[in-house]
């Protein structure tokens, strides 16, 4: 950002999540997982889900896949149902697990 290689404000709410992730991952050291977290935490956009995160995969496995090992692709596919709120939904699922809500 300092070097002017990227301007996060140019990715306003109208940009598709996939486009933002594609641009962010062009930067050295930024992978898919980091790009998704930047979108959620740094940009306040909940239309991404850090599906490569093992904690997210574990909790989604618990609530949606009968506690079977779940891939990042399976998580992303499931999360499409949550639309622009998939990042927020993943947060609520993490909290549900933390507070021992039954699946």
C-alpha positions as CSV (number, residue, x, y, z in Angstrom):
1,X,0.0,0.0,0.0
2,X,2.8,2.4,0.9
3,X,4.5,1.6,-2.5
4,X,1.3,2.3,-4.3
5,X,1.0,-1.2,-5.6
6,X,-2.5,-1.6,-4.2
7,X,-5.3,0.7,-3.1
8,X,-7.8,-1.2,-0.8
9,X,-10.4,1.6,-1.2
10,X,-10.6,0.9,-4.9
11,X,-12.2,-2.4,-4.0
12,X,-15.4,-0.9,-2.6
13,X,-18.4,-3.0,-1.9
14,X,-19.2,-3.4,-5.6
15,X,-16.1,-5.4,-6.4
16,X,-16.7,-9.2,-6.5
17,X,-14.9,-11.1,-3.7
18,X,-13.1,-13.2,-6.3
19,X,-11.6,-10.1,-8.0
20,X,-10.4,-8.6,-4.7
21,X,-8.8,-11.9,-3.7
22,X,-7.1,-12.2,-7.1
23,X,-5.6,-8.7,-6.8
24,X,-4.5,-9.2,-3.2
25,X,-2.8,-12.5,-4.0
26,X,-0.7,-10.8,-6.7
27,X,1.3,-9.3,-3.8
28,X,4.3,-11.3,-2.6
29,X,3.5,-13.2,0.6
30,X,-0.3,-12.9,0.3
31,X,-2.1,-16.1,-0.2
32,X,-5.7,-17.0,-0.5
33,X,-6.3,-17.4,3.2
34,X,-4.6,-14.0,4.0
35,X,-6.6,-12.2,1.3
36,X,-9.8,-13.6,2.7
37,X,-8.9,-12.5,6.2
38,X,-7.9,-9.0,4.9
39,X,-11.3,-8.7,3.3
40,X,-13.2,-9.7,6.4
41,X,-11.1,-8.0,9.1
42,X,-9.4,-5.2,7.2
43,X,-12.0,-4.2,4.8
44,X,-15.2,-5.1,6.7
45,X,-16.4,-7.2,3.9
46,X,-18.2,-10.4,4.9
47,X,-18.5,-11.9,1.3
48,X,-15.4,-14.1,1.8
49,X,-14.7,-17.0,4.0
50,X,-11.2,-18.1,5.1
51,X,-12.0,-21.7,4.0
52,X,-8.3,-22.8,4.3
53,X,-8.4,-22.0,8.0
54,X,-8.4,-25.3,9.9
55,X,-10.6,-23.9,12.7
56,X,-13.3,-22.9,10.2
57,X,-13.1,-26.2,8.5
58,X,-13.4,-28.1,11.8
59,X,-16.4,-26.1,13.0
60,X,-18.2,-26.4,9.6
61,X,-17.4,-30.1,9.6
62,X,-19.0,-30.3,13.0
63,X,-22.2,-28.5,12.1
64,X,-22.7,-29.5,8.5
65,X,-20.7,-32.6,7.6
66,X,-21.3,-34.9,10.6
67,X,-17.8,-34.1,11.9
68,X,-16.1,-35.7,8.9
69,X,-12.9,-34.1,7.5
70,X,-13.9,-31.3,5.2
71,X,-11.9,-29.7,2.4
72,X,-11.6,-25.9,1.8
73,X,-13.5,-26.4,-1.5
74,X,-16.4,-28.1,0.4
75,X,-16.5,-25.2,2.8
76,X,-16.5,-22.6,0.0
77,X,-19.2,-24.5,-1.8
78,X,-21.4,-24.7,1.3
79,X,-20.7,-21.0,2.1
80,X,-22.1,-19.9,-1.2
81,X,-25.6,-20.4,0.3
82,X,-24.8,-17.7,2.8
83,X,-24.2,-15.1,0.1
84,X,-22.6,-11.9,1.2
85,X,-22.7,-12.9,4.8
86,X,-20.4,-16.0,4.6
87,X,-17.6,-14.4,6.6
88,X,-20.0,-13.4,9.4
89,X,-21.6,-16.8,9.3
90,X,-18.2,-18.4,9.9
91,X,-17.6,-16.2,12.9
92,X,-21.0,-17.2,14.4
93,X,-20.2,-20.9,13.8
94,X,-16.9,-20.4,15.6
95,X,-18.7,-18.8,18.5
96,X,-21.3,-21.5,18.6
97,X,-18.6,-24.1,19.0
98,X,-16.8,-22.0,21.7
99,X,-20.0,-21.7,23.7
100,X,-20.9,-25.4,23.2
101,X,-24.0,-25.0,21.1
102,X,-25.2,-28.4,20.0
103,X,-25.0,-29.0,16.2
